[in-house]
Amino acid sequence: MSSEDCLGWAARDASGHLSPYKFNRRAVGDDDVHVKITHCGVCYADIVWTRNKFGDSKYPVVPGHEIAGVVSKVGSNVKRFNVGDHVGVGTYVNSCRDCEYCDDRLEHQCSKGGVFTFNGVDSDGTITKGGYSNFIVVHERYCFKIPKSYPLASAAPLLCAGITVYSPMIRHKMNEQPGKSLGVIGLGGLGHMAVKFGKAFGLNVTVFSTSISKKDEALNLLGADNFVISSDEDQMKRLTKTLDFIIDTASGDHPFDPYLALLKTLGILVVVGAANEIKFSPVSLFFGLKTISGSSVGAL
C-alpha cells in the first residue's frame, strides 16, 4: 500500500488559528489500521499545542486526540480489527513496546517516551498529526474497538477525558466499593466524566465548584448526590472527614488543605487537573494516613 494525501485542519503559528491543510500519511504497514475519522473530540490539549503554550509546538500542528471512526484498511498481520469495525484512537500512537511499562500495558509511561497522537515525534522521525483530519494510520496496538451499538460521537471524548479519570478510579478500586463517597473538584470535561463513572460505580458523589451556575447540571443532568460551593467555608466544614476519595479535575490554582480535610482516614486525593502548582501542609497527610496520587490519560 502506498502513502496517501490527507486533509486536515492545522495551526501554522501561535495564534492557534486553524485552516485547511493537506499532508501525507504513511502507507498502511503490516501491523497498521487505517481509520476513516468520523468524529474527534475537542480537548484543552488542542489549545495548548496549537497556541504553543509549552513552547514546544512543531508547526504546522494538526490537533485532536479523541478520535473515533471506522476501519477502512488493515495490514496483513492485523488480528484484532476488520474493515468496518468502529474504533477509537486516543492520546498516543506509539511506544517502544519493549520496556517494563509497555510489557505491563502501561504504554503511556514508556521508558523511552510514548509518542503523542499529534505534535509528537514518531519512530521514523516524522511529526504526528492528529484527528482534525479525514483519516489516520496507526499500529493496531493503539486502537480501541468500539461497539457498533455505541454512538461514535459519544465515544470520542472517552479517549482522553474519559480514560484520564477512569484509569485512576480503577487503579484505586473505586469501582469495587459501592456506597463509598467520592468528591469531584471542578465540572469541566474531566469532571463530567468523573461524576458519571462515580455514579455508575455506585458511589455517593459530591461536586465542588466555585460557580453556582454548575449546580443544576451537576445534580439534575449528571445525577450527583450533592453540590458544594468550595468558597463557602460553612459548606466545606460540614463535610470534614466524610469522603473516601476525591478526584481533582480543576486546572486553576487552588488550595489543597481544605480538600484534604474532607478525606476520611486512609482517604485518597487523585490529581488529574493541570494546576500550575500544588501547595499543602504535610500535616494534612500525616493525620489520617492520607494519600495524594497523580494520573494522566491511561493504559491500553
C-alpha positions as CSV (number, residue, x, y, z in Angstrom):
1,M,0.0,0.0,0.0
2,S,1.2,3.5,-0.8
3,S,1.1,6.7,1.3
4,E,-1.9,8.9,0.9
5,D,-2.7,12.6,1.0
6,C,-4.8,13.5,4.0
7,L,-6.9,16.6,4.5
8,G,-6.9,18.3,7.9
9,W,-7.1,21.5,9.9
10,A,-3.8,22.9,11.1
11,A,-2.4,25.8,13.1
12,R,0.6,27.4,11.5
13,D,1.6,29.6,14.4
14,A,0.9,30.5,18.0
15,S,-2.3,32.4,17.1
16,G,-3.9,28.9,17.1
17,H,-6.0,29.8,14.1
18,L,-6.9,26.6,12.2
19,S,-7.1,26.5,8.4
20,P,-7.3,23.7,5.8
21,Y,-4.1,21.7,5.4
22,K,-3.1,18.9,3.1
23,F,-0.3,16.5,4.3
24,N,0.9,12.9,3.7
25,R,0.0,9.9,5.9
26,R,2.3,6.9,5.9
27,A,1.4,3.8,4.0
28,V,-0.5,1.1,5.9
29,G,2.1,-1.3,7.3
30,D,1.6,-5.0,8.1
31,D,0.6,-4.1,11.7
32,D,-1.4,-0.9,10.9
33,V,-5.0,0.1,10.9
34,H,-6.3,2.7,8.5
35,V,-9.2,4.6,10.2
36,K,-11.7,6.9,8.5
37,I,-12.3,9.6,11.1
38,T,-15.9,10.4,11.7
39,H,-15.6,12.3,15.0
40,C,-12.9,14.0,17.0
41,G,-13.4,15.5,20.5
42,V,-12.1,18.9,21.4
43,C,-9.6,18.8,24.3
44,Y,-7.8,21.6,26.1
45,A,-4.6,20.0,24.9
46,D,-5.6,21.1,21.4
47,I,-5.4,24.7,22.6
48,V,-2.2,24.2,24.5
49,W,-0.2,23.0,21.4
50,T,-1.9,25.0,18.7
51,R,-1.1,28.1,20.7
52,N,2.4,26.9,21.8
53,K,1.7,27.3,25.5
54,F,4.5,24.9,26.4
55,G,7.0,26.3,23.9
56,D,7.4,23.0,22.0
57,S,4.8,23.2,19.2
58,K,6.0,21.8,15.9
59,Y,4.1,23.7,13.3
60,P,2.0,23.1,11.4
61,V,0.1,21.4,14.2
62,V,-2.9,19.2,13.3
63,P,-4.6,18.7,16.8
64,G,-7.0,16.1,18.0
65,H,-6.6,13.0,20.2
66,E,-10.1,11.9,20.9
67,I,-10.6,10.1,17.6
68,A,-13.5,7.8,16.6
69,G,-14.1,6.3,13.2
70,V,-14.4,3.2,11.0
71,V,-11.7,0.9,9.9
72,S,-11.2,1.2,6.2
73,K,-8.0,-0.9,5.7
74,V,-5.9,-3.3,7.7
75,G,-2.3,-4.6,7.4
76,S,-1.6,-8.3,6.7
77,N,-0.7,-9.0,10.4
78,V,-3.6,-7.3,12.0
79,K,-5.7,-9.7,14.1
80,R,-7.9,-7.6,16.3
81,F,-9.7,-5.5,13.7
82,N,-11.5,-5.9,10.5
83,V,-12.7,-3.5,7.8
84,G,-15.9,-1.9,9.0
85,D,-15.1,-2.1,12.7
86,H,-15.8,1.0,14.8
87,V,-12.6,2.1,16.7
88,G,-11.1,4.8,18.7
89,V,-7.6,6.3,18.9
90,G,-6.5,8.2,22.0
91,T,-3.7,10.4,23.2
92,Y,-0.7,8.4,21.9
93,V,0.0,6.3,18.9
94,N,3.3,4.6,19.5
95,S,5.8,3.5,22.2
96,C,8.9,1.3,22.4
97,R,6.7,-1.9,23.1
98,D,9.8,-3.4,24.8
99,C,10.3,-1.7,28.2
100,E,8.9,-2.9,31.6
101,Y,6.0,-0.4,31.3
102,C,5.0,-1.4,27.8
103,D,5.2,-5.0,28.9
104,D,2.8,-4.2,31.7
105,R,0.4,-2.4,29.3
106,L,1.4,1.0,30.6
107,E,2.5,2.3,27.3
108,H,1.7,5.9,28.3
109,Q,4.5,5.5,30.8
110,C,7.0,4.1,28.3
111,S,10.6,4.4,29.5
112,K,11.7,5.8,26.1
113,G,8.7,8.1,25.9
114,G,5.3,7.4,24.3
115,V,4.5,9.1,21.0
116,F,1.6,11.6,21.2
117,T,-1.1,11.4,18.6
118,F,-0.2,15.0,17.5
119,N,2.9,17.1,17.9
120,G,4.9,14.0,18.7
121,V,8.0,12.6,17.1
122,D,7.3,9.1,15.8
123,S,9.9,6.4,15.5
124,D,10.6,7.3,11.9
125,G,11.3,11.0,12.8
126,T,8.0,12.3,11.4
127,I,5.8,14.7,13.4
128,T,2.5,13.1,14.2
129,K,-0.7,14.7,13.0
130,G,-4.0,14.3,14.9
131,G,-7.6,13.8,14.5
132,Y,-8.7,17.1,13.0
133,S,-8.3,15.2,9.7
134,N,-10.2,12.8,7.5
135,F,-8.2,9.6,8.3
136,I,-5.3,8.3,10.4
137,V,-2.9,5.3,10.1
138,V,-1.9,3.7,13.4
139,H,-0.4,0.5,14.8
140,E,-3.3,-1.8,15.9
141,R,-1.9,-1.8,19.5
142,Y,-3.0,1.8,19.9
143,C,-6.6,1.3,18.6
144,F,-9.6,0.5,20.8
145,K,-12.7,-1.3,19.5
146,I,-16.0,0.5,20.0
147,P,-19.2,-1.5,20.0
148,K,-21.3,-0.6,16.9
149,S,-24.3,0.0,19.2
150,Y,-22.5,2.9,20.8
151,P,-22.6,6.2,19.0
152,L,-19.2,7.3,17.8
153,A,-19.9,10.9,18.7
154,S,-20.3,9.8,22.3
155,A,-17.3,7.6,22.2
156,A,-14.8,10.2,21.1
157,P,-14.5,12.1,24.5
158,L,-13.8,8.8,26.3
159,L,-10.4,8.6,24.5
160,C,-8.9,11.4,26.6
161,A,-11.3,12.9,29.2
162,G,-12.9,9.5,29.9
163,I,-9.7,7.4,30.3
164,T,-8.0,10.2,32.3
165,V,-10.4,9.8,35.2
166,Y,-11.4,6.2,34.6
167,S,-7.8,4.9,34.9
168,P,-7.1,6.2,38.5
169,M,-10.6,5.2,39.6
170,I,-9.9,1.6,38.6
171,R,-6.3,1.7,40.0
172,H,-7.7,2.8,43.4
173,K,-10.6,0.3,43.1
174,M,-13.4,2.8,43.2
175,N,-15.4,0.5,41.0
176,E,-15.3,-2.2,43.7
177,Q,-16.7,-0.1,46.6
178,P,-20.3,0.9,46.0
179,G,-21.7,3.1,48.8
180,K,-18.4,4.9,49.4
181,S,-18.1,8.6,48.9
182,L,-16.4,10.5,46.1
183,G,-15.7,14.2,45.8
184,V,-15.2,15.7,42.3
185,I,-13.5,19.1,42.1
186,G,-14.4,21.0,39.0
187,L,-17.1,20.3,36.4
188,G,-15.4,20.6,33.1
189,G,-14.8,17.8,30.7
190,L,-12.9,15.7,33.2
191,G,-15.3,16.4,36.0
192,H,-18.3,15.4,33.9
193,M,-16.7,12.0,33.3
194,A,-15.7,11.5,36.9
195,V,-19.3,12.1,38.1
196,K,-20.7,9.8,35.6
197,F,-18.3,7.0,36.3
198,G,-18.7,7.5,40.0
199,K,-22.5,7.1,39.8
200,A,-22.1,4.1,37.6
201,F,-19.8,2.5,40.2
202,G,-22.4,3.1,42.9
203,L,-20.5,5.9,44.8
204,N,-22.1,8.8,46.6
205,V,-20.8,11.8,44.6
206,T,-20.3,15.4,45.7
207,V,-19.4,18.0,43.2
208,F,-17.2,21.0,44.3
209,S,-17.3,24.2,42.2
210,T,-16.7,27.9,42.5
211,S,-19.7,28.6,40.3
212,I,-23.4,28.2,41.4
213,S,-24.3,28.0,37.8
214,K,-23.0,24.4,37.7
215,K,-25.4,23.2,40.4
216,D,-28.4,22.3,38.2
217,E,-26.1,20.5,35.7
218,A,-24.3,18.5,38.5
219,L,-27.5,17.4,40.3
220,N,-30.1,17.1,37.6
221,L,-28.2,16.3,34.4
222,L,-25.3,14.2,35.8
223,G,-27.0,12.8,38.9
224,A,-24.6,13.9,41.5
225,D,-25.8,13.5,45.1
226,N,-24.6,16.8,46.5
227,F,-23.2,20.1,45.3
228,V,-20.9,22.4,47.3
229,I,-19.6,25.9,46.6
230,S,-16.0,25.4,47.5
231,S,-15.5,29.0,48.6
232,D,-18.3,28.6,51.3
233,E,-16.4,27.7,54.4
234,D,-19.5,26.5,56.3
235,Q,-20.4,24.1,53.5
236,M,-16.9,22.8,53.4
237,K,-16.6,22.3,57.2
238,R,-19.8,20.3,57.2
239,L,-18.1,17.7,55.0
240,T,-15.0,17.3,57.2
241,K,-13.8,13.7,57.2
242,T,-16.7,12.4,55.1
243,L,-15.1,11.5,51.8
244,D,-13.3,8.3,50.8
245,F,-12.0,9.6,47.5
246,I,-11.5,13.0,45.8
247,I,-10.7,13.5,42.1
248,D,-9.3,16.9,41.4
249,T,-10.0,18.0,37.8
250,A,-9.6,21.7,38.3
251,S,-6.9,23.4,36.1
252,G,-6.7,26.7,38.0
253,D,-4.6,27.1,41.1
254,H,-6.5,26.4,44.3
255,P,-5.7,25.4,48.0
256,F,-5.4,21.7,48.7
257,D,-5.6,21.7,52.5
258,P,-9.3,22.4,52.7
259,Y,-10.0,19.4,50.5
260,L,-7.6,17.1,52.3
261,A,-9.5,17.9,55.5
262,L,-12.6,16.4,53.9
263,L,-11.0,13.0,53.5
264,K,-11.6,10.1,55.9
265,T,-8.7,8.2,57.4
266,L,-6.8,6.4,54.5
267,G,-8.6,8.7,52.0
268,I,-7.1,9.3,48.6
269,L,-7.0,12.5,46.5
270,V,-6.2,12.0,42.8
271,V,-4.9,15.0,40.8
272,V,-5.7,14.9,37.1
273,G,-6.2,18.7,36.6
274,A,-3.2,20.8,35.5
275,A,-2.8,23.4,38.1
276,N,0.4,25.4,38.0
277,E,1.5,24.2,41.4
278,I,0.3,22.2,44.4
279,K,0.7,23.5,47.9
280,F,-0.4,21.8,51.1
281,S,0.8,21.2,54.6
282,P,2.4,17.8,55.2
283,V,0.3,17.7,58.4
284,S,-2.7,17.4,56.2
285,L,-1.4,13.9,55.2
286,F,0.1,12.8,58.5
287,F,-3.1,12.8,60.4
288,G,-5.4,10.4,58.7
289,L,-2.8,8.5,56.7
290,K,-4.0,10.2,53.5
291,T,-2.6,9.8,50.0
292,I,-2.2,12.2,47.1
293,S,-1.9,10.5,43.7
294,G,-1.4,11.8,40.2
295,S,-2.6,10.4,36.9
296,S,-2.6,11.2,33.2
297,V,-4.5,9.5,30.4
298,G,-4.5,5.7,30.7
299,A,-3.1,2.4,29.7
300,L,-4.2,0.1,26.9
